[in-house]
Amino acid sequence: MALGQAAQPEHPQEPDHPDLSGHSDHSQHAGRPDSGPDPHRAGTSGGGTLIQNRYRLHELVGRGGMGEVWRALDESLGRRVAVKCLKPSTGHFGDAGFTRVLQERFRREARVAASLQHRGITVVHDFGDHDGVLFLVMELLDGRNLLQILDDAQRHPLPVPDISDIAEQVAAALAYTHGQGVVHRDLKPANIIRLTDGAVKICDFGIARLGHDIGFTSRLTGSGMAMGTPHYMSPEQIDAAEVDHRSDLYSLGCVLYELATGAPPFDLGDPWSILVGHRDTAPEPPRSRRPELPAEMERLILDLLAKDPEARPQDAADVCGRLKAMRAAGVAAAARRPDRLPGWARGLSTGSAARSTRVHRPAAGPHHALTGAWSTRTTTAVAAGPEALDALAARQAEAADLGRIGNWQQAYELHSAVCAERERVQGPEHPAALAGRYEAAGCLSRLGRAEEALRLYTWIAEVRGRVLGPDHDDTLAARHEAAYELGRLGRHLEAHQEYAAVLAARERTVGADDPDTLQCRHNLAVNLGRLGRAEEAYTEAALAAAGRTRALGPDDLDTLLTRCEVAYALGRLGRWGDALDAYRAVAEARARTLGAGHGDTLAARYEAGICLSRLGRSEEARGLFEELVAARTRTSGSADPETLRARHALGVSLGLLGQWDRALAEAREVAAIRERVLGPADPDTLAGKREIAVALGWLGRWAGALAVYREVADARERVLGAAHPDTLMSRTDEAHCLERLGREDEARALHRRVAARGGDGPEEL
């Protein structure tokens, strides 16, 4: 949650403080950041080379044996893209015949890659060559590849649900590509990207074979054996035998082994030993390294790692089917337990605000197991056998899958269809039918349809209250979600009343330190802050933080999130020293848990920098913001919103130190990038332009400042309206500039019009 709009200066000469940031992580395109471009390669002149009069290369974000990946702008369509540049090895450079053959093969492979249309495969938009450099234009992905995710987790294994989710999505993508006759040949964690919304994409189809043509191969011996990525090579690749789609399945087994244990199956000291391990040695069973791994998952991984392709699963669709069966078995088992709803019933909430971590208690209503009959005062269920209900559970799981990859509209439609069928066979007040409606409401929320989500959550809460009781966990969960939607709609007073009622019920039924109680208290504190009731917000946030520390530990991510809320409230109360200490403590804890370069760690450090500025410790703030700019640029790129936010704050700090020439240069560059990336009317773009005017004023260049203030005011009036507080603030800035220029009559007239708008509503200039 943002820490709020900083107070604006009374005079345009005084520099603004930037908004205090939220706690989000803006991830980069997969690929490791590099120290900088090679000046001998095309497209490296300050990251600004234009390829084919269309693709503007801005920043190098990754480099490997096959070439480089650049963050770029497609100037024809105005969209951000990733451009992968490839080049023949120097031994072939200048050989016209080789180059022609290579270019033709490149076009063939690029066409194959571009023809693949599946949600689990990175989209290839375009391809070509530029001054001898072959390039692919791909979608720019907001996520991390699996290698980075493992490294971020310090090589700790991933949670089993995450492994299953990733595996199923990769298998589905491979099933599609293998059906098209395309084999990847170099499947590895670095080529599998998990987006911020949970979707998984495979990249670099066709590039492995092309790499052999280009010359990006190494040799272990003089035997002529082509070297790929040793940790993930199939035995048939090592023996230079015929390779088909089952080689990709072996590589998938290697990837899953690494996700499940933290290390590849043959993590030996040198490439030769690794290859011998793949060819001749049985892998150590994953459960010997991680005993809690489900036996079915271990069996699948070991089947994929069979030396003989005939002993592996014969196609990716089979793998996908086995994964779905594992998940469906878990869903069905949960459905048959009388004391809780199916696992999918909470898999698609609107976020941490609605997530329950407790096991359900038996409902206080006339029901049996979910596979049995359900009767209420108003309906009589149609009999349905276990097979029909298992089929419904499988369809519900499919809807959950659609949500995980961000297809919220399809997920909503499928959830709704399944619910309609459940209502027919089990009755509309059956827990499973209500749980499905609950998930449908979550999809509506994700689609931005807050009004519809609110109506559905409210209806679910009313039915659950009547059937299960007003204090039942599921009733309170629906009321909690309804409060969340009220807040999203700006109805904060109603949200406060609902949160307070749910909190009281939670404390009464499960106690003050129950995770759901603490989540509700956290949300209540956030909402109180939105209402401007900072003292109460601080009290509730402090109570929630203390409870989460007791229940979850001081370094738990939810605990740290609430500690940030405490710091926010302290800042709103003007207790900047205490807020600084709180943010620093959170940043240190996040660095230990997530890593020093994680977005949430950097966000807490940013807040600490704001506190330093508020305390007048501008030199310390400047140093901190310079570090943050470097870190954000390294991890997210120079055009990322959080990088620009840190640069904006750096410019403000420079102004506070009287370094107005530097502050002006920084503000102009930030505003230019924001205008190009976000658009001229984006609020952040306009905030950046206002900093230009502030710096011009301090430098005595009032005519230039007036032009910029007027530009910002006109844009805000078009977008926000003449009576919006930000528009009125900009008009006041404009009036102050007129005063500085001696144009008193114009200034007084503008002040009067601002006052009229603020008191009586908008009027036309």
Backbone hydrogen bonds, N-H to C=O, Kabsch-Sander energy under -0.5 kcal/mol:
donor,donor_aa,acceptor,acceptor_aa,energy
3,L,20,L,-1.7
4,G,20,L,-0.5
14,E,11,H,-1.8
20,L,4,G,-1.3
26,H,24,S,-0.6
27,S,25,D,-0.8
34,D,60,L,-0.6
41,R,38,D,-2.0
44,T,41,R,-0.7
46,G,44,T,-1.9
48,G,45,S,-1.5
51,I,49,T,-0.6
51,I,55,Y,-3.0
54,R,51,I,-2.3
55,Y,51,I,-2.4
56,R,54,R,-0.7
56,R,73,L,-2.7
57,L,49,T,-2.9
57,L,55,Y,-0.7
58,H,71,R,-2.8
59,E,71,R,-1.8
61,V,69,V,-2.7
62,G,69,V,-1.3
64,G,67,G,-2.8
67,G,64,G,-1.2
68,E,85,C,-2.0
69,V,62,G,-2.9
70,W,83,V,-2.7
71,R,59,E,-3.5
72,A,81,V,-2.8
73,L,56,R,-2.0
74,D,79,R,-3.3
75,E,54,R,-2.8
75,E,73,L,-1.2
78,G,74,D,-2.2
79,R,74,D,-1.1
81,V,72,A,-2.5
82,A,138,M,-2.7
83,V,70,W,-2.5
84,K,82,A,-0.5
84,K,136,L,-2.7
85,C,68,E,-2.7
85,C,83,V,-0.6
86,L,134,L,-3.9
89,S,214,I,-1.7
92,H,89,S,-1.8
93,F,89,S,-0.8
95,D,92,H,-2.3
96,A,94,G,-1.0
99,T,95,D,-2.6
100,R,96,A,-2.3
101,V,97,G,-2.1
102,L,98,F,-3.0
103,Q,99,T,-2.9
104,E,100,R,-2.1
105,R,101,V,-2.6
106,F,102,L,-2.9
107,R,103,Q,-2.5
108,R,104,E,-2.2
109,E,105,R,-2.8
110,A,106,F,-3.1
111,R,107,R,-2.4
112,V,108,R,-1.9
113,A,109,E,-2.6
114,A,110,A,-2.8
115,S,111,R,-1.6
116,L,112,V,-0.7
116,L,113,A,-0.9
117,Q,115,S,-0.6
118,H,116,L,-0.6
121,I,118,H,-2.0
122,T,202,I,-2.8
125,H,123,V,-0.6
125,H,137,V,-2.9
126,D,137,V,-1.4
128,G,135,F,-1.9
130,H,133,V,-2.7
133,V,130,H,-1.8
134,L,86,L,-2.0
134,L,132,G,-0.6
135,F,128,G,-2.7
136,L,84,K,-2.4
137,V,126,D,-3.0
138,M,82,A,-3.5
138,M,136,L,-0.6
139,E,123,V,-2.1
140,L,80,R,-0.7
141,L,139,E,-0.6
143,G,28,Q,-1.3
143,G,141,L,-1.0
144,R,194,R,-2.1
146,L,189,P,-1.3
146,L,192,I,-2.3
147,L,189,P,-0.6
149,I,145,N,-2.3
150,L,146,L,-2.5
151,D,147,L,-2.5
152,D,148,Q,-3.1
153,A,149,I,-1.7
154,Q,151,D,-1.7
155,R,150,L,-3.2
156,H,153,A,-1.4
158,L,259,L,-2.6
163,I,159,P,-2.1
164,S,160,V,-2.7
165,D,161,P,-2.3
166,I,162,D,-2.8
167,A,163,I,-3.0
168,E,164,S,-2.5
169,Q,165,D,-2.0
170,V,166,I,-2.6
171,A,167,A,-2.8
172,A,168,E,-2.1
173,A,169,Q,-2.0
174,L,170,V,-2.7
175,A,171,A,-2.6
176,Y,172,A,-1.6
177,T,173,A,-2.4
178,H,174,L,-3.2
179,G,175,A,-1.5
180,Q,176,Y,-1.0
180,Q,177,T,-0.7
181,G,178,H,-1.6
182,V,177,T,-2.5
191,N,188,K,-1.8
192,I,189,P,-1.5
193,I,201,K,-3.2
194,R,144,R,-2.9
195,L,193,I,-0.6
195,L,199,A,-3.3
196,T,142,D,-2.3
198,G,195,L,-2.0
201,K,193,I,-2.8
202,I,120,G,-2.6
203,C,191,N,-2.4
207,I,204,D,-1.0
208,A,204,D,-0.7
210,L,206,G,-1.4
211,G,207,I,-2.7
212,H,208,A,-1.2
213,D,209,R,-1.4
214,I,210,L,-2.6
215,G,211,G,-1.9
216,F,211,G,-2.0
217,T,215,G,-1.6
218,S,227,M,-0.5
220,L,225,M,-0.5
224,G,221,T,-0.6
226,A,224,G,-0.5
227,M,218,S,-1.2
228,G,226,A,-0.5
232,Y,229,T,-2.1
233,M,230,P,-1.2
238,I,234,S,-2.0
239,D,235,P,-2.2
240,A,237,Q,-1.2
241,A,236,E,-2.6
247,S,244,D,-2.0
248,D,244,D,-0.6
249,L,245,H,-1.1
250,Y,246,R,-1.8
251,S,247,S,-2.1
252,L,248,D,-2.3
253,G,249,L,-2.1
254,C,250,Y,-2.0
255,V,251,S,-2.2
256,L,252,L,-2.7
257,Y,253,G,-2.4
258,E,254,C,-1.9
259,L,255,V,-2.4
260,A,256,L,-2.3
261,T,257,Y,-1.8
262,G,258,E,-2.7
267,D,264,P,-0.6
268,L,266,F,-1.5
274,I,270,D,-2.0
275,L,271,P,-2.4
276,V,272,W,-2.5
277,G,273,S,-2.2
278,H,274,I,-2.3
279,R,275,L,-2.1
280,D,276,V,-3.0
281,T,277,G,-1.9
288,S,285,P,-1.8
289,R,285,P,-0.5
289,R,286,P,-1.4
290,R,286,P,-2.0
293,L,290,R,-1.9
298,E,294,P,-2.1
299,R,295,A,-2.5
300,L,296,E,-1.9
301,I,297,M,-2.3
302,L,298,E,-2.6
303,D,299,R,-2.2
304,L,300,L,-2.3
305,L,301,I,-1.4
306,A,303,D,-1.4
311,A,308,D,-1.9
312,R,308,D,-0.6
312,R,309,P,-1.0
318,D,315,D,-0.6
319,V,315,D,-1.4
320,C,316,A,-2.9
321,G,317,A,-2.4
322,R,318,D,-2.3
323,L,319,V,-2.2
324,K,320,C,-2.6
325,A,321,G,-2.4
326,M,322,R,-2.1
327,R,323,L,-2.2
328,A,324,K,-3.2
329,A,325,A,-2.6
330,G,326,M,-1.8
331,V,327,R,-2.4
332,A,328,A,-3.2
333,A,329,A,-2.5
334,A,330,G,-2.2
335,A,331,V,-2.4
336,R,332,A,-1.6
337,R,334,A,-1.0
340,R,337,R,-1.1
345,A,342,P,-1.9
346,R,343,G,-1.4
347,G,344,W,-1.2
349,S,346,R,-0.6
354,A,351,G,-2.2
355,R,351,G,-0.5
355,R,352,S,-0.5
364,A,468,L,-0.7
365,G,363,A,-1.3
367,H,365,G,-2.1
368,H,373,A,-0.9
370,L,335,A,-1.1
372,G,369,A,-2.4
375,S,366,P,-1.0
376,T,379,T,-1.3
381,A,374,W,-0.7
382,V,424,R,-0.6
389,L,385,G,-1.9
390,D,386,P,-2.8
391,A,387,E,-2.2
392,L,388,A,-1.9
393,A,389,L,-2.4
394,A,390,D,-2.3
395,R,391,A,-2.2
396,Q,392,L,-2.5
397,A,393,A,-2.3
398,E,394,A,-2.0
399,A,395,R,-2.1
400,A,396,Q,-2.2
401,D,397,A,-2.2
402,L,398,E,-2.1
403,G,399,A,-1.9
404,R,400,A,-2.1
405,I,401,D,-1.6
406,G,403,G,-1.7
407,N,402,L,-2.6
408,W,406,G,-1.7
411,A,407,N,-2.5
412,Y,408,W,-2.6
413,E,409,Q,-2.3
414,L,410,Q,-2.5
415,H,411,A,-2.9
416,S,412,Y,-2.5
417,A,413,E,-2.1
418,V,414,L,-2.7
419,C,415,H,-2.5
420,A,416,S,-2.2
421,E,417,A,-1.9
422,R,418,V,-2.8
423,E,419,C,-3.0
424,R,420,A,-1.4
425,V,421,E,-2.3
426,Q,422,R,-3.4
427,G,422,R,-0.9
427,G,423,E,-0.7
430,H,427,G,-1.5
434,L,430,H,-2.5
435,A,431,P,-2.7
436,G,432,A,-2.1
437,R,433,A,-2.0
438,Y,434,L,-2.2
439,E,435,A,-2.0
440,A,436,G,-2.3
441,A,437,R,-2.3
442,G,438,Y,-1.7
443,C,439,E,-2.0
444,L,440,A,-2.1
445,S,441,A,-2.2
446,R,442,G,-2.1
447,L,443,C,-1.8
448,G,445,S,-1.7
449,R,444,L,-2.5
450,A,448,G,-1.3
453,A,449,R,-2.4
454,L,450,A,-2.8
455,R,451,E,-2.2
456,L,452,E,-2.3
457,Y,453,A,-2.9
458,T,454,L,-2.6
459,W,455,R,-2.2
460,I,456,L,-2.6
461,A,457,Y,-2.7
462,E,458,T,-2.1
463,V,459,W,-2.5
464,R,460,I,-3.0
465,G,461,A,-2.4
466,R,462,E,-1.7
467,V,463,V,-2.8
468,L,464,R,-2.8
469,G,464,R,-1.3
472,H,469,G,-1.3
476,L,472,H,-2.5
477,A,473,D,-2.1
478,A,474,D,-1.9
479,R,475,T,-2.0
480,H,476,L,-2.5
481,E,477,A,-2.2
482,A,478,A,-2.1
483,A,479,R,-2.3
484,Y,480,H,-2.1
485,E,481,E,-2.3
486,L,482,A,-2.2
487,G,483,A,-2.1
488,R,484,Y,-2.0
489,L,485,E,-1.7
490,G,487,G,-1.7
491,R,486,L,-2.5
492,H,490,G,-1.4
495,A,491,R,-2.2
496,H,492,H,-2.6
497,Q,493,L,-2.1
498,E,494,E,-2.1
499,Y,495,A,-3.0
500,A,496,H,-2.6
501,A,497,Q,-1.9
502,V,498,E,-2.6
503,L,499,Y,-2.8
504,A,500,A,-2.2
505,A,501,A,-2.1
506,R,502,V,-2.7
507,E,503,L,-2.7
508,R,504,A,-1.9
509,T,505,A,-2.1
510,V,506,R,-2.9
511,G,506,R,-1.2
514,D,511,G,-1.0
518,L,514,D,-2.5
519,Q,515,P,-2.2
520,C,516,D,-2.1
521,R,517,T,-2.3
522,H,518,L,-2.4
523,N,519,Q,-2.4
524,L,520,C,-2.4
525,A,521,R,-2.2
526,V,522,H,-2.2
527,N,523,N,-2.5
528,L,524,L,-2.3
529,G,525,A,-1.9
530,R,526,V,-1.7
531,L,527,N,-1.5
532,G,529,G,-1.3
533,R,528,L,-2.4
534,A,532,G,-1.4
537,A,533,R,-2.4
538,Y,534,A,-2.5
539,T,535,E,-2.1
540,E,536,E,-2.6
541,A,537,A,-2.5
542,A,538,Y,-2.6
543,L,539,T,-2.1
544,A,540,E,-2.5
545,A,541,A,-2.8
546,A,542,A,-2.4
547,G,543,L,-2.4
548,R,544,A,-2.7
549,T,545,A,-2.2
550,R,546,A,-2.0
551,A,547,G,-2.7
552,L,548,R,-3.3
553,G,548,R,-1.1
553,G,549,T,-0.9
556,D,553,G,-1.0
560,L,556,D,-2.6
561,L,557,L,-2.0
562,T,558,D,-2.0
563,R,559,T,-2.3
564,C,560,L,-1.9
565,E,561,L,-1.4
566,V,562,T,-2.0
567,A,563,R,-2.2
568,Y,564,C,-2.6
569,A,565,E,-2.2
570,L,566,V,-2.2
571,G,567,A,-2.2
572,R,568,Y,-2.3
573,L,569,A,-1.5
574,G,571,G,-1.8
575,R,570,L,-2.6
576,W,574,G,-1.4
579,A,575,R,-2.4
580,L,576,W,-2.5
581,D,577,G,-2.1
582,A,578,D,-2.2
583,Y,579,A,-2.8
584,R,580,L,-2.5
585,A,581,D,-2.1
586,V,582,A,-2.1
587,A,583,Y,-2.7
588,E,584,R,-2.4
589,A,585,A,-2.2
590,R,586,V,-2.9
591,A,587,A,-2.2
592,R,588,E,-1.8
593,T,589,A,-2.1
594,L,590,R,-3.8
595,G,590,R,-1.3
598,H,595,G,-1.3
602,L,598,H,-2.4
603,A,599,G,-2.2
604,A,600,D,-1.9
605,R,601,T,-1.9
606,Y,602,L,-2.3
607,E,603,A,-2.1
608,A,604,A,-1.8
609,G,605,R,-2.0
610,I,606,Y,-1.9
611,C,607,E,-2.2
612,L,608,A,-2.3
613,S,609,G,-2.1
614,R,610,I,-2.5
615,L,611,C,-1.8
616,G,613,S,-1.6
617,R,612,L,-2.6
618,S,616,G,-1.3
621,A,617,R,-2.1
622,R,618,S,-2.8
623,G,619,E,-2.1
624,L,620,E,-2.3
625,F,621,A,-2.9
626,E,622,R,-2.3
627,E,623,G,-1.9
628,L,624,L,-2.3
629,V,625,F,-2.7
630,A,626,E,-2.1
631,A,627,E,-2.5
632,R,628,L,-3.2
633,T,629,V,-2.5
634,R,630,A,-2.1
635,T,631,A,-2.2
636,S,632,R,-3.3
637,G,632,R,-1.0
637,G,633,T,-0.9
640,D,637,G,-1.0
644,L,640,D,-2.4
645,R,641,P,-2.1
646,A,642,E,-2.0
647,R,643,T,-2.2
648,H,644,L,-2.5
649,A,645,R,-2.2
650,L,646,A,-2.2
651,G,647,R,-2.5
652,V,648,H,-2.0
653,S,649,A,-2.3
654,L,650,L,-2.4
655,G,651,G,-2.1
656,L,652,V,-2.4
657,L,653,S,-1.4
658,G,655,G,-2.0
659,Q,654,L,-2.7
660,W,658,G,-1.5
663,A,659,Q,-2.3
664,L,660,W,-2.6
665,A,661,D,-2.1
666,E,662,R,-2.6
667,A,663,A,-2.6
668,R,664,L,-2.5
669,E,665,A,-2.1
670,V,666,E,-2.6
671,A,667,A,-2.6
672,A,668,R,-2.1
673,I,669,E,-2.2
674,R,670,V,-2.6
675,E,671,A,-2.5
676,R,672,A,-2.0
677,V,673,I,-2.8
678,L,674,R,-3.0
679,G,674,R,-1.1
679,G,675,E,-0.6
682,D,679,G,-1.0
686,L,682,D,-2.3
687,A,683,P,-2.3
688,G,684,D,-2.3
689,K,685,T,-2.2
690,R,686,L,-2.2
691,E,687,A,-1.4
692,I,688,G,-1.1
693,A,689,K,-1.8
694,V,690,R,-2.4
695,A,691,E,-2.4
696,L,692,I,-2.5
697,G,693,A,-2.4
698,W,694,V,-2.1
699,L,695,A,-1.7
700,G,697,G,-1.8
701,R,696,L,-2.8
702,W,700,G,-1.3
705,A,701,R,-2.1
706,L,702,W,-2.7
707,A,703,A,-1.9
708,V,704,G,-1.8
709,Y,705,A,-3.0
710,R,706,L,-2.6
711,E,707,A,-2.0
712,V,708,V,-2.5
713,A,709,Y,-2.6
714,D,710,R,-2.7
715,A,711,E,-2.1
716,R,712,V,-2.6
717,E,713,A,-2.2
718,R,714,D,-2.1
719,V,715,A,-2.1
720,L,716,R,-3.4
721,G,716,R,-0.9
721,G,717,E,-1.0
724,H,721,G,-1.0
728,L,724,H,-2.6
729,M,725,P,-2.5
730,S,726,D,-2.0
731,R,727,T,-2.3
732,T,728,L,-2.1
733,D,729,M,-2.2
734,E,730,S,-2.3
735,A,731,R,-2.2
736,H,732,T,-2.4
737,C,733,D,-2.0
738,L,734,E,-2.1
739,E,735,A,-2.1
740,R,736,H,-2.1
741,L,737,C,-1.7
742,G,739,E,-1.8
743,R,738,L,-2.7
744,E,742,G,-1.2
747,A,743,R,-2.0
748,R,744,E,-2.9
749,A,745,D,-2.3
750,L,746,E,-2.2
751,H,747,A,-2.5
752,R,748,R,-2.3
753,R,749,A,-2.0
754,V,750,L,-2.3
755,A,751,H,-2.5
756,A,752,R,-2.3
757,R,753,R,-2.3
758,G,754,V,-2.5
759,G,755,A,-1.8
760,D,756,A,-3.3
761,G,757,R,-1.4
